Amino acid sequence: MSEQPINPRLAEDIQWREKRGPARYQNWTEKPVRYFTVIDQDDGSILGYVWAGDEDDAAFYEPRTEGGSRAVNHGMVWLNRLREGKGRGLRATQTLHELYGKSEPAGNGRPLPGSLAHAPNAAVVKALAQTP
């Protein structure tokens, strides 16, 4: 019986290289945050809240529970914008203020004027999003 040669590709050591996704802020903090309300551009209903805190380099979008899948889906736009800010090297609250100052196209919601506020931590904003 003759031995078949080993395919050289199968004999090579595999090299694993860590791949990183887009830059992201932390999605939770127990430290103070600033936040604003996101409302539907068409009917003015509350979709959710965008919050940020610099102490833990954290920022996130909390969809309003009563908003259902619509609030969650519209939140993807806000999460992407948060990632863009992080990718540009902005502090979390710098990105928050930048987003608060922009009005969004129909369907993506917009910041509610006058809603920029402080909270002791992300849990308070999350609880606000779950309040009927």
C-alpha atoms as an extended CHARMM CRD file, in Angstrom:
* protein
*
       132  EXT
         1         1  MET       CA              0.0000000000        0.0000000000        0.0000000000  PROA      1               0.0000000000
         2         2  SER       CA              1.4270000000        3.3530000000       -0.9780000000  PROA      2               0.0000000000
         3         3  GLU       CA              0.9850000000        6.4600000000        1.0970000000  PROA      3               0.0000000000
         4         4  GLN       CA             -0.5330000000        9.4680000000       -0.5410000000  PROA      4               0.0000000000
         5         5  PRO       CA              1.2710000000       12.7510000000       -0.0730000000  PROA      5               0.0000000000
         6         6  ILE       CA             -0.2330000000       15.1930000000        2.4210000000  PROA      6               0.0000000000
         7         7  ASN       CA             -1.6650000000       18.3240000000        0.9110000000  PROA      7               0.0000000000
         8         8  PRO       CA              0.7330000000       21.1130000000        2.0260000000  PROA      8               0.0000000000
         9         9  ARG       CA             -2.2160000000       23.3660000000        2.9150000000  PROA      9               0.0000000000
        10        10  LEU       CA             -3.3980000000       20.7930000000        5.4530000000  PROA      10              0.0000000000
        11        11  ALA       CA              0.0030000000       20.6330000000        7.0830000000  PROA      11              0.0000000000
        12        12  GLU       CA              0.3290000000       24.3940000000        7.6670000000  PROA      12              0.0000000000
        13        13  ASP       CA             -0.3710000000       25.9530000000       11.0360000000  PROA      13              0.0000000000
        14        14  ILE       CA             -3.5460000000       28.0080000000       11.0710000000  PROA      14              0.0000000000
        15        15  GLN       CA             -3.0410000000       31.6260000000       11.9540000000  PROA      15              0.0000000000
        16        16  TRP       CA             -5.9390000000       33.2500000000       13.7600000000  PROA      16              0.0000000000
        17        17  ARG       CA             -6.1960000000       36.9820000000       13.5490000000  PROA      17              0.0000000000
        18        18  GLU       CA             -8.5700000000       38.9170000000       15.7040000000  PROA      18              0.0000000000
        19        19  LYS       CA            -10.9920000000       41.0140000000       13.7130000000  PROA      19              0.0000000000
        20        20  ARG       CA            -12.6890000000       43.9440000000       15.3480000000  PROA      20              0.0000000000
        21        21  GLY       CA            -15.9880000000       45.4200000000       14.3590000000  PROA      21              0.0000000000
        22        22  PRO       CA            -16.8270000000       49.0980000000       14.2640000000  PROA      22              0.0000000000
        23        23  ALA       CA            -15.9100000000       51.2380000000       17.2440000000  PROA      23              0.0000000000
        24        24  ARG       CA            -18.6660000000       51.2800000000       19.8460000000  PROA      24              0.0000000000
        25        25  TYR       CA            -19.3860000000       52.9890000000       23.1110000000  PROA      25              0.0000000000
        26        26  GLN       CA            -20.1490000000       50.7760000000       26.1060000000  PROA      26              0.0000000000
        27        27  ASN       CA            -23.8850000000       50.0180000000       26.2560000000  PROA      27              0.0000000000
        28        28  TRP       CA            -24.2650000000       50.4250000000       30.0300000000  PROA      28              0.0000000000
        29        29  THR       CA            -23.0450000000       52.6240000000       32.8500000000  PROA      29              0.0000000000
        30        30  GLU       CA            -23.8210000000       53.1180000000       36.5060000000  PROA      30              0.0000000000
        31        31  LYS       CA            -22.3980000000       56.6430000000       36.2750000000  PROA      31              0.0000000000
        32        32  PRO       CA            -24.3390000000       59.8500000000       35.4320000000  PROA      32              0.0000000000
        33        33  VAL       CA            -25.6840000000       60.2440000000       31.8940000000  PROA      33              0.0000000000
        34        34  ARG       CA            -27.3670000000       62.8420000000       29.7220000000  PROA      34              0.0000000000
        35        35  TYR       CA            -30.2600000000       61.8040000000       27.5090000000  PROA      35              0.0000000000
        36        36  PHE       CA            -32.9270000000       63.0850000000       25.1410000000  PROA      36              0.0000000000
        37        37  THR       CA            -36.3020000000       61.8490000000       23.9360000000  PROA      37              0.0000000000
        38        38  VAL       CA            -36.7060000000       60.6200000000       20.3610000000  PROA      38              0.0000000000
        39        39  ILE       CA            -40.1520000000       61.2020000000       18.8450000000  PROA      39              0.0000000000
        40        40  ASP       CA            -41.7700000000       60.0270000000       15.6410000000  PROA      40              0.0000000000
        41        41  GLN       CA            -41.5120000000       62.7400000000       13.0090000000  PROA      41              0.0000000000
        42        42  ASP       CA            -45.0160000000       62.0050000000       11.7120000000  PROA      42              0.0000000000
        43        43  ASP       CA            -47.2250000000       61.6060000000       14.7870000000  PROA      43              0.0000000000
        44        44  GLY       CA            -45.0490000000       62.8970000000       17.6620000000  PROA      44              0.0000000000
        45        45  SER       CA            -45.2250000000       59.6520000000       19.6540000000  PROA      45              0.0000000000
        46        46  ILE       CA            -42.2170000000       58.7670000000       21.8030000000  PROA      46              0.0000000000
        47        47  LEU       CA            -39.9970000000       56.1470000000       20.1640000000  PROA      47              0.0000000000
        48        48  GLY       CA            -37.2290000000       55.9900000000       22.7600000000  PROA      48              0.0000000000
        49        49  TYR       CA            -34.3120000000       57.7220000000       24.4260000000  PROA      49              0.0000000000
        50        50  VAL       CA            -30.6750000000       58.2720000000       23.4770000000  PROA      50              0.0000000000
        51        51  TRP       CA            -28.3020000000       58.5100000000       26.4440000000  PROA      51              0.0000000000
        52        52  ALA       CA            -24.5500000000       59.0040000000       26.9190000000  PROA      52              0.0000000000
        53        53  GLY       CA            -22.0200000000       59.2130000000       29.7390000000  PROA      53              0.0000000000
        54        54  ASP       CA            -18.3450000000       60.0640000000       29.4050000000  PROA      54              0.0000000000
        55        55  GLU       CA            -17.0780000000       58.4580000000       32.6400000000  PROA      55              0.0000000000
        56        56  ASP       CA            -17.5070000000       54.9390000000       31.2360000000  PROA      56              0.0000000000
        57        57  ASP       CA            -17.3990000000       55.9610000000       27.5470000000  PROA      57              0.0000000000
        58        58  ALA       CA            -20.9850000000       54.7170000000       27.2000000000  PROA      58              0.0000000000
        59        59  ALA       CA            -23.9220000000       55.5860000000       24.9530000000  PROA      59              0.0000000000
        60        60  PHE       CA            -27.0280000000       53.7390000000       23.7820000000  PROA      60              0.0000000000
        61        61  TYR       CA            -30.5790000000       53.9960000000       22.4530000000  PROA      61              0.0000000000
        62        62  GLU       CA            -33.3690000000       52.6640000000       24.6900000000  PROA      62              0.0000000000
        63        63  PRO       CA            -36.5450000000       51.9180000000       22.7100000000  PROA      63              0.0000000000
        64        64  ARG       CA            -39.8070000000       52.7250000000       24.4410000000  PROA      64              0.0000000000
        65        65  THR       CA            -41.5770000000       49.4730000000       25.3130000000  PROA      65              0.0000000000
        66        66  GLU       CA            -44.9660000000       50.8190000000       24.2210000000  PROA      66              0.0000000000
        67        67  GLY       CA            -43.4390000000       51.7010000000       20.8520000000  PROA      67              0.0000000000
        68        68  GLY       CA            -43.0490000000       48.0090000000       20.0090000000  PROA      68              0.0000000000
        69        69  SER       CA            -41.0700000000       46.9150000000       16.9730000000  PROA      69              0.0000000000
        70        70  ARG       CA            -41.3830000000       50.3570000000       15.3930000000  PROA      70              0.0000000000
        71        71  ALA       CA            -39.4220000000       51.9210000000       18.2730000000  PROA      71              0.0000000000
        72        72  VAL       CA            -36.7990000000       49.1630000000       18.0870000000  PROA      72              0.0000000000
        73        73  ASN       CA            -36.4250000000       49.4380000000       14.3050000000  PROA      73              0.0000000000
        74        74  HSD       CA            -36.0630000000       53.2200000000       14.3560000000  PROA      74              0.0000000000
        75        75  GLY       CA            -33.4520000000       52.7990000000       17.0690000000  PROA      75              0.0000000000
        76        76  MET       CA            -31.0390000000       51.1500000000       14.6400000000  PROA      76              0.0000000000
        77        77  VAL       CA            -30.5300000000       54.5180000000       12.9650000000  PROA      77              0.0000000000
        78        78  TRP       CA            -29.6210000000       56.0900000000       16.3100000000  PROA      78              0.0000000000
        79        79  LEU       CA            -27.2710000000       53.2450000000       17.2320000000  PROA      79              0.0000000000
        80        80  ASN       CA            -25.5000000000       53.5880000000       13.8880000000  PROA      80              0.0000000000
        81        81  ARG       CA            -25.0860000000       57.3190000000       14.4510000000  PROA      81              0.0000000000
        82        82  LEU       CA            -23.6310000000       56.6550000000       17.8940000000  PROA      82              0.0000000000
        83        83  ARG       CA            -21.1170000000       54.2580000000       16.3010000000  PROA      83              0.0000000000
        84        84  GLU       CA            -20.2360000000       56.9000000000       13.7110000000  PROA      84              0.0000000000
        85        85  GLY       CA            -19.4750000000       59.3830000000       16.4920000000  PROA      85              0.0000000000
        86        86  LYS       CA            -17.3050000000       56.8520000000       18.3080000000  PROA      86              0.0000000000
        87        87  GLY       CA            -15.5230000000       56.0600000000       15.0480000000  PROA      87              0.0000000000
        88        88  ARG       CA            -14.7120000000       59.7570000000       14.6380000000  PROA      88              0.0000000000
        89        89  GLY       CA            -13.1750000000       59.7940000000       18.1200000000  PROA      89              0.0000000000
        90        90  LEU       CA            -15.8860000000       61.8720000000       19.8060000000  PROA      90              0.0000000000
        91        91  ARG       CA            -16.6310000000       61.5500000000       23.5050000000  PROA      91              0.0000000000
        92        92  ALA       CA            -20.0190000000       59.9700000000       24.1550000000  PROA      92              0.0000000000
        93        93  THR       CA            -21.6590000000       63.2390000000       25.2400000000  PROA      93              0.0000000000
        94        94  GLN       CA            -20.1820000000       65.0770000000       22.2470000000  PROA      94              0.0000000000
        95        95  THR       CA            -21.9620000000       62.6080000000       19.9810000000  PROA      95              0.0000000000
        96        96  LEU       CA            -25.1450000000       62.9540000000       22.0310000000  PROA      96              0.0000000000
        97        97  HSD       CA            -25.1380000000       66.7410000000       21.6740000000  PROA      97              0.0000000000
        98        98  GLU       CA            -24.4190000000       66.4610000000       17.9580000000  PROA      98              0.0000000000
        99        99  LEU       CA            -27.3880000000       64.1080000000       17.4890000000  PROA      99              0.0000000000
       100       100  TYR       CA            -29.6340000000       66.2850000000       19.6390000000  PROA      100             0.0000000000
       101       101  GLY       CA            -28.9130000000       69.2340000000       17.3720000000  PROA      101             0.0000000000
       102       102  LYS       CA            -29.9970000000       67.4220000000       14.1940000000  PROA      102             0.0000000000
       103       103  SER       CA            -33.5110000000       66.8300000000       12.9510000000  PROA      103             0.0000000000
       104       104  GLU       CA            -33.9270000000       63.5360000000       11.1410000000  PROA      104             0.0000000000
       105       105  PRO       CA            -35.7650000000       62.6880000000        7.9170000000  PROA      105             0.0000000000
       106       106  ALA       CA            -39.3400000000       61.3910000000        8.1630000000  PROA      106             0.0000000000
       107       107  GLY       CA            -39.5790000000       57.8930000000        9.5410000000  PROA      107             0.0000000000
       108       108  ASN       CA            -36.3790000000       57.9740000000       11.6110000000  PROA      108             0.0000000000
       109       109  GLY       CA            -37.6480000000       60.1150000000       14.4040000000  PROA      109             0.0000000000
       110       110  ARG       CA            -36.1580000000       63.3030000000       15.7300000000  PROA      110             0.0000000000
       111       111  PRO       CA            -35.0440000000       64.7090000000       19.0620000000  PROA      111             0.0000000000
       112       112  LEU       CA            -37.8260000000       66.2950000000       21.0850000000  PROA      112             0.0000000000
       113       113  PRO       CA            -36.8410000000       69.9470000000       21.5790000000  PROA      113             0.0000000000
       114       114  GLY       CA            -36.2220000000       70.7800000000       25.2290000000  PROA      114             0.0000000000
       115       115  SER       CA            -35.8770000000       67.1280000000       26.2610000000  PROA      115             0.0000000000
       116       116  LEU       CA            -32.1150000000       67.0630000000       26.9560000000  PROA      116             0.0000000000
       117       117  ALA       CA            -31.8100000000       66.0240000000       30.6100000000  PROA      117             0.0000000000
       118       118  HSD       CA            -29.5750000000       64.4100000000       33.2500000000  PROA      118             0.0000000000
       119       119  ALA       CA            -30.0420000000       61.0130000000       34.9010000000  PROA      119             0.0000000000
       120       120  PRO       CA            -27.9980000000       59.3450000000       37.6560000000  PROA      120             0.0000000000
       121       121  ASN       CA            -27.2970000000       56.3080000000       35.4300000000  PROA      121             0.0000000000
       122       122  ALA       CA            -28.4520000000       54.2830000000       32.4130000000  PROA      122             0.0000000000
       123       123  ALA       CA            -30.8940000000       52.2620000000       34.5330000000  PROA      123             0.0000000000
       124       124  VAL       CA            -33.0320000000       55.3590000000       35.1010000000  PROA      124             0.0000000000
       125       125  VAL       CA            -33.3270000000       55.9550000000       31.3430000000  PROA      125             0.0000000000
       126       126  LYS       CA            -34.0910000000       52.2720000000       30.7300000000  PROA      126             0.0000000000
       127       127  ALA       CA            -36.8460000000       52.4210000000       33.3630000000  PROA      127             0.0000000000
       128       128  LEU       CA            -38.2350000000       55.5600000000       31.7040000000  PROA      128             0.0000000000
       129       129  ALA       CA            -38.3990000000       53.6870000000       28.3930000000  PROA      129             0.0000000000
       130       130  GLN       CA            -40.3950000000       50.9060000000       30.0800000000  PROA      130             0.0000000000
       131       131  THR       CA            -42.9120000000       53.2620000000       31.7030000000  PROA      131             0.0000000000
       132       132  PRO       CA            -46.3420000000       53.3040000000       30.0310000000  PROA      132             0.0000000000
